[in-house]
């Protein structure tokens, strides 16, 4: 990864936003800019300096991983060490009142109070726009390849799910088999708590695996993903236990058609809201749109949920390099639910589906 270039690009953005520096505390943003993978850090980017702060537990790791920034290790919390560094180097930052951006979405009130106590009145703290998150929306070729690998690893686990799903098995058993196989295959961890939702619970969009027993005749929604080299994958497949009824097949096909309509809408220049609308339009035609209660998709990268969000009214324009999910669902409360999800990367002319192509209804 070209972390030095990312830092330089950020400096250009900071000048545009009239900030003298940015104090970064959100760990995925720190990893994106410096390469650090630990759990305790802060990063200061100014016009001429990049300084990384951590505690003694990560002294050796930071020296190995951090790129493009000076490493400072302290016994204090990294954010306080960063504030002390800013105060000490105030005269070098050039202005009488120095404007430092902070990540408001990722900084607690208590942390901000400590910052204000450490910094003098010569500093102005300003909640910065999510400029790093916006940069992260566009993946470079190396990032896309890492995501491909995570997607391929997750896809290789689907057979293990099919072997585990059977009437009488608990949802947690299926999830455990999947997660054990993922670790053996080299996954760092799961992207999120595995969703195995069967029977009536399949109507819960985020029905995490429970102690519920899989019924003899039911849909089972399987939503899972792995992290590999820091990058996430996210896939959902819905299978049927027993012999699918005509009604079940019709519901599944409606979800599949809605997903295909959304995938076909993905191309540069289209808004995120338009992709969402493509899925909803098809479900509306089937009289099922009221059972689709979440957005059509989201960005994926160093975090499982990133910008852009594919939802009604979202005006973000799709651009080549964005990696997003397409995952419309139909959830009929107290009865059943179906969701099909793929990851796609926006290309110059359309999109490429990264997930395994087969989406036929599988009966087990």
N, C-alpha and C positions, 0 to 999 in steps of 0.2 A: 504493500500500500504506500502511496506517495503522501505521507503525512505532512511533510514540509509544504507541499503544494496546497494541501487543504488549509493549512494555517495561513498561508499567504492569501488565498482566496477569502478567508474569513477577515483578514485585515482590510481588504478592499471593501467588504460589506460593512465593517465597523466604521470606516471613514464615511461611507454613504449615510449611515445612521448617526453620525456625529458623536461617536463614543470614543473615548481615549483608551478603553480597554474592556475586556469581558472576563468576568470571573465565572468559570465553568465548574459546576459541581455534579451535573448529571452524568453518571458513569458511562452510559453508552456514548454520549457526546465526547467524553474524554477519550474513550477507546477509539472513536472515529478519528479524532485529531492527533492522537499520540501513539496509539497501539497498546496502551496499558490495559491489562485484563483483571487487575485486582479490584478489591472492594472498598478501598479507602484512598481518596485522591481529590485534588482540586487542581485546576489548570488556569493560569492567567495568560491571556494573549493581549499584548499591547502593540503599538505601532512598530516597535523594534525588538520586542522581547517575547519569548515563550518560556514560561517557567512552570514546572510541574512540582506539585507538593504531595508528599505522602508521609506515612509514619514508619517507624523502624521495622515493622513486620514485613514491609515491602521494599526495603532498601535495595537488596540484591535484585529482586524481580524488576524493579523500576529501572535500574541501570541496564538491564538486559533488554527490556521491552520498549521503553520510552524513546521515541524518535522526534527529532526537531525541537526539543525543549531541554532546558537546564533542569536537572533533578535536584530538589531540595528535600531533605529528610529531617523530620522533627519529632519530638515526643508529643507535641500538641496535635490537636485535630487539624487536618490539612487546611480547612477553610480559615482557621485562625492564623495559621502560619502564612497563608496567602495574604490575608489582610495586613499582617505585620510587614510583609515584604512590600506591599503597596505603600504603606505609610512611610517605610524607610526610604523608598525610591520615589517619593512624590516629586521631588525637585527635577528628576530626570524625565518625568512624564510631560512636562512642558507647559501646562496650563495653571492659572491661578485656582480655578475650580475644576477639578478633574472628574469627568463623567465616566463612571464604571458601570457597565451593564451587568445585570445579574439574571439568572434563570428563574423567574418568578414561579413557574410551575413546579420547580424542583427544589425550592429553598423554603424551609420552614420559617415561621414568624420568629421563633427563638433564635435561629441561625442569623437571620437578618438583624435582629437586635444586637447580637454579639458583634457582628460586623460593624455596625454603627458605633459601638463603644470603642472598638479598636481603631477605626479610621477617624481622622480629624474632620473638622467642619470644612476642610479644603476639598473633601470628596463629596460628590453627589452620586448616590446609587440610583440607577434607573432600571426598571424592569425592561429587559431587552425583548425584542420580538424573537420568535423561535427560528433564528437564522441558521443555526446548525442543523436543526431538524429539516429545514427546507433544503439545505444542501444534501442531506442524507437521502432525500426522496429519489435523487437520480443516482443510480448505482453505476460504477464503472465496470469494465469487463472482468476485472479480478473479483469484484464483489458478486457479480452475476454468476461466475463460475463456482464460487463458494456456496451460493444459494442452490445452484444446480445439484451440487454434491449432497447438500442437506436434504433436498427433495428426493434424490435417488435413494438415499439411505432410508428415508421414511417409507418410500414406496416398497422397498424390499421387505418391510415388516408386515405388509398387509396380509400375506399368506398366514403369518402367525396368528393374526386376529381371526381369520376364517377358521383356523384349526381350533381356536379356543371358544368360539361362539357356539353354544349348544343349549337346548332347553335345560333348565336346572342350574346352569352355571351362574355364578354371581358376576355382576358387572365389574367388580373390583378384581376378580380373578382374570378376566380378559385383559383389563388394563395392566395388571401386574405382569402377565406373560409378554405383553407388548413392550413394556418398559424395560424388562429384563433383557429381551432380545435386542432392544435399541442400544443398551449399554454394551452388550457383548459385541455389537456391530461397530462400536466406536463412537457413539453419540456422547457428547459432553453431558447433556441432560435433555429432558423434554422441554419443548418450547413453552408449554403451559400444562396444567393438570389435565390428563387425558380424559376425554369425554367418551363414555360408553353409556348410552341411554337407550333402554329397551322398553317395548310395550308402551304404556301410557307415558312413561318418562321420556320417550322419544319426542314428545311434544314440547319439551323444555329445551330452548335453544342452547343453554349452557348446562346441560344435565351431566355434571361430573359423575364419574363412575361411583356407584353406591353399592350397598349390600343387597340391592334388589336382585331377585332371581329372574333370569331371562325366560319369558313365557314360551310355550310351544308354538305359538302363532303370533308373530310380531315383527315390526320394524326394529332395527338396532342401528342407531346413529353412532358412527365411530369418527371422532374428530381428534386428530393427533398431529404431533410434529416433533422434530428433533432439532437440537442446536449442534452445529458442527463448525469448528473454527470461528465460533462467535455468531454465526449467522443462522437464522431460524428457517424452518419450513412449517407449512400448515396445510393439512389435507383433511377433507371429510368425505367419507363414503357411507352410504346407507345400505345395509343388507337386510334380507328378510329371512326370518326363521320359519320354516315350514313351507307350504305351497302357497305362493302369492295369490290372493283373490284378484278378480278383475278390478275391483275398486282400488286395491293396493297398487296394482300396475298402473292404473290411470293416474293416481296421485304421484307416483314416482316419475312417470313420464312428463307430467306437468312441471315438476321441479327441474328435471333434466332439460326440457325445452327452454325454460326460463333462464337457466344457466347458460345454455348455448347462445341464446339471444343476447345476453350481456357480454359474453366473450366476443361475439361478432361485432359488437358496438365499440370494442376497445381499439383505439388508434390515436395517433398524435393529433392534437387539436380538438378532441372531444372532451367535454367536461366530465368530471366524476359523477355529477348528477344525471347526465344523459345515460351513462352506463347503468346506473341504478334504475332509471326510468324504463330502460329496455327490458329488464327483468320483470318489473312490476306491470308493465303493459301486457305482457303475455299472461301473467297470473290473473290480471284483471279480466282478461278475455275468458279465462276458465272459471271465473267466479271465486278465485282463491286468494286474491290480493290481501284481503283482511287478515289472512293467516300468516302473512310475511311481516314479522315484527321487528326486524333489525336491518342494518344497512347491507348493501349488496357485497361490500368488500372493504379492504383496507390495505395499506402498504405493509410490507414485511422486510425486515433486514436484520440489524443488530437487535431490534426489539420485535416482538411478535405483532404488536400493533403500532404502526407508524403512519405518518401522512403519506399519501392522501387518504381521505375517507370517502368511500363511494356511497353516497346517501343522497336523498332528495334535497335539492337546492344547493348542493355543493358545487361551487363554480371553479374549483381547481382544474386547470387544463392539463390533460395527460400529455406527457413528453417521453421521448425515447429514453430508456434506462430505468423507468419506474417499474418496480416489481410489486404486483398487487394480487389480492385474492379475489375470486369471483365465487360467491357462496350464497345464492338465494336459498331460502328454505320455506317449507310449508308446515305449520304447527297447529294442529287442531286439538285444542285443550281437552284433556281427559280421554283422548283416543289414540292419536299417533302423530308422528312427524317425520319429515324427510328433509335432508340437506345434502347437497353435492357441492364440493368445493375443490377448486383448482387454483394453483398459482400461475400467473402469467407475467411475462415481461413485455412492456410496450416497446415495439420496434419502430423503425422508420416508416413502415407502411401499414402496420397493424399491430399484431401481438403474437407471441409464441407461448404456447401452453407448456409449462415446465413439468407438470404432473403427468403420471401415466395416463394414456388416452382412454382406456377402457372405462366406460361408465354404464355398462349394461346392469340391470338389476340382478344381483346375485342372490340365489336362495340357498340356504344352508340347512 
